[in-house]
Amino acid sequence: MEKQPFDNETAKIQKIRDQVVSVDLTAQKKRALTIQMTDGVLIPRKDDGHVLNSWRITFFSAIILLASLVMFKPQPYRDIFMVTIKGTPVTFQATIFAILGALVIGTATGLGSVSKRRWVNMLSGVYVELIRGIPLLVQLIFIYYAMGRFFRIQGMAAAVVALSICFGAYMGEIVRAGIQAIPKGQMEAAIALGLSRSQAFRYVILPQTVKVILPAIGNEFISMLKDSSLVSAIALSDILRKGREYISRTFLSLETMLVVALIYLIITLLLSRLVGLLEERLHKNG
Amino acid sequence: MARIRIEDLSKDYITANKTLVHAVKHADLTVENGEVVVIIGPSGSGKSTLLRSVNKLENPSDGKIFIDEDEVTNPHVDLRKIREEVGMVFQSFNLFPHLTVMENITLAPVKVRKISQKKAAENAMNLLKLVGLEEKADVHPPQLSGGQQQRVAIARALAMEPKVMLFDEPTSALDPEMIKEVLDVMLKLAKSGMTMLLVTHEMGFAKAAASKVVFMDDGRIVEVGTPDEVFSHPKSDRTKQFLEHIL
């Protein structure tokens, strides 16, 4: 007779735990069936057979294609490869610095959107809406020129700032969803012990948020790596820029872009597998 | 002077579908130093809301709450200072899963009370001995059973050396075979003279340890008395009805 409500409670707790893994922004509010879709590549995990298979097919075909082009048709592919691959460090450099910048902005924005102060709340809301409503390429070029005109920052630094500001908004949404995925009882327990709200965020909420959002950040990293090619339109001598320079010398446009595409594809697929492994480990531990 | 004094407390809120709910209606209750007061009643009767108002996890709509001389309900009061003095144990434990058992217990003493890590760890070890879990200090909470987690949660609350302990249905999320180990710790605590205010369905515990039993129904305190008075000679019909159902 008294057993019933206890079972209900356990079910409720289980339900809350289930929600913790989801980084979907609205699932909790809607309590409805939603799909999780990002503009990153599908992340292959071991328990997801057919995604892993298509990952293998794509990854190894890309490697074999690129290798055989370079080996068996060295004119012009070897040349193209040697030139464009020099852009890889620049692409990675820009991506890594920009993701760190986006993390800083994103954490501030995420905390801002769960803040109890109204104006802080509104500020981060407006920032997110503004960024999400303008095409990435337009923003990047705008911020890049703005950085040049008002702060005299150019080249790599300006590109990194532009990418950070653009991706900070998306990162902010990820951080917000991550914070909201932590059960309410954690904050209650922390403040009941006498911790202030900011102490509770620092020692209790954020460390748990990191674990929840790590796969999403990995995904964002991959998106950013691809989108950093947009900045090559103005500033970076990354993979794409090296390719376009090569085209302007040789007019081998199709061949060059094929190599550029293959290099991006191989890097992206490799990284998405790493993110998949990371996610598997996180689930195993916890 | 009473340790906890609740005067004419009311709590109203508006639910998601816009209906006004009176969770607590004009409740008065005092808990003297060293008393163990158990609140019983059907679900939805406002027990938890009343309990959670004491350290202001719920914001009461009306009325006053005092802990010693400090008025909890005063909007200018330093809530952190009050919460340091009031330990709380939750139904779903709410241990911090990313910290070890030891870190769970030492976090607040170190960060809030500014006690040295070494001293806090010593205290934590003594508390873990009290709840019988000294060998689990370096384990993370998800690796513990529900009963063990709740015992750690009690140790965590005690680490702040509170004047008062609040328990919000501490055994309701536990499997039956684990309820006893938690109740044993709570009994030990009650015998040591700790002032305790609890919401629980464990009538056995109420009979054994309570100095006062409070029966709540529909947001009101219907009856207050010693366990013998409330369980054996209930005055109100509503109390009789409830007790017939559960005993």
Contacts between the chains, C-beta under 8 A, distances in Angstrom:
chain1	res1	chain2	res2	distance
A	1	B	245	7.3
A	1	B	246	7.4
A	2	B	201	6.2
A	2	B	246	6.1
A	5	B	43	6.0
A	5	B	172	7.4
A	6	B	172	5.6
A	6	B	173	7.0
A	9	B	91	6.9
A	9	B	92	7.7
A	9	B	172	5.8
A	9	B	173	5.4
A	10	B	173	6.1
A	13	B	92	5.3
A	13	B	173	6.4
A	183	B	92	7.8
A	183	B	94	7.6
A	185	B	90	6.0
A	185	B	92	5.6
A	185	B	94	3.9
A	186	B	94	6.1
A	186	B	96	6.7
A	188	B	57	5.7
A	188	B	90	7.1
A	188	B	94	6.6
A	189	B	88	7.6
A	189	B	90	6.4
A	189	B	94	3.7
A	189	B	95	7.6
A	189	B	96	7.4
A	189	B	153	8.0
A	190	B	96	7.7
A	191	B	57	7.7
A	191	B	80	8.0
A	191	B	83	6.5
A	192	B	55	5.8
A	192	B	57	6.5
A	192	B	83	5.8
A	192	B	86	7.5
A	192	B	87	7.9
A	192	B	88	4.2
A	192	B	157	8.0
A	193	B	83	7.0
A	193	B	84	7.8
A	193	B	88	8.0
A	193	B	107	7.3
A	193	B	108	3.9
A	193	B	112	6.9
A	193	B	156	7.2
A	193	B	157	7.4
A	193	B	160	6.3
A	194	B	80	5.4
A	194	B	81	7.8
A	194	B	83	4.6
A	194	B	84	3.7
A	194	B	108	5.8
A	194	B	112	4.4
A	194	B	113	7.9
A	194	B	160	6.4
A	195	B	80	7.8
A	195	B	107	7.7
A	195	B	108	6.2
A	195	B	111	6.4
A	195	B	112	6.0
A	196	B	80	6.0
A	199	B	111	5.8
A	199	B	112	7.6
A	203	B	107	6.1
A	203	B	111	6.5
A	204	B	96	5.4
A	204	B	107	7.9
A	207	B	98	5.0
A	208	B	96	7.7
A	208	B	97	6.9
A	208	B	98	5.3
A	211	B	98	7.1
A	286	B	97	7.4
A	286	B	142	6.6
